[in-house]
Amino acid sequence: MKRAAMETETTRAPPSRARADDGSAGEPLGQSCVHLCVDMQRMFAEPTDWQTPWMPRVLPHVRRLAEAHPDRTVFTRFIPAARPGEGRGTWATYSARWSGMTRAALDPGLIELVPDLARLVPPAEVIDKTVYSPWLETDLDARLRARGVDTLVVTGAETDVCVLAAVLGGVDLGYRIVLATDGLCSSCDEAHDALMVMYRMRYGHQVLTLTTDAILERWP
């Protein structure tokens, strides 16, 4: 009953703010599209304090997209603080809280992309970042604009942390976002599910959710 009530005309958001279906689901993806793969790194795939347990389950889908267009794939890597207490504001307490995941304590190899994706670099590109967003203190937007990119196929980890920052930052910059629903993962199932509902219900004009198969049909 609660869900039905939310769908009534009296409680539905205005068309400009609610879920939109502008026909974009059927539009092809071409040379103005790039695959932005977020933080598919060994430190999230392997047993660490930040392990994302079902990353191996989504990796085959991410790999298919990257292999289909390696020259149009950009991988991001989250680079942890060098030592506990490093960082601005709450990032200092964050690095202190996760002292075992600072570069002083971490095997350097764990910062690398998972091997199945690392082998695609080059021609795929890598952007390093020290915060959740790939848009802050990087040249990602400039690189994409120089290539005439207006659409991003987004995959990676975690749905509710770095992927969220990548998606909302991309929306703010005017990019059309296509989320690969089977190419995203999180260490919190409830948060992942909630974000997928939010994308569909609140960002329909700017964010499209499709499976890997559906994306590759439009971007062969």
ABEGO torsion letter per residue (X at the ends): XAAAAAABAAABBBAAABBBBAGAAABBBBAABBBBBBGBBAAAABBBAABBAAAAAAAAAAAAAAAABAAABBBBBBBBBABBGBEBEAAAAAAAABAAABAAABBAAAABBBAAAAAAOOABBBBBBABABAABGBAAAAAAAAAGBABBBBBEOBAABAAAAAAAAAAAAGBBBBBBAAABBBABAAAAAAAAAAAAAAAAAABBBBBAAAAAAABX
